[in-house]
Amino acid sequence: MILYSLQCAHGHVFDEWFANSGEYDARHAAGQLVCPECGTAEVSKAIMAPRVAKAAPVPAPACTPGGCGGCAFAGHH
């Protein structure tokens, strides 16, 4: 499945799922893509920003029972 951001000739932007890029092409050519806001079939792909997954933050090491002596929690044990 591919999620495309679409935009109509009136500037309304909406998302729609397609099985593949060929399905988008076929539905677009047949005039089957319609703006849900205004109903126009003058629809094209909108410019999309890539979705890049952010790396998970690295957890801080656990403090020892005697304190870790250098982290933000030093002296608070």
Secondary structure, DSSP 8 states (H G I E B T S, - for coil): -EEEEEEETTS-EEEEEESSHHHHHHHHHTT----TTT----EEE-------------------TT--SSSTTTT--
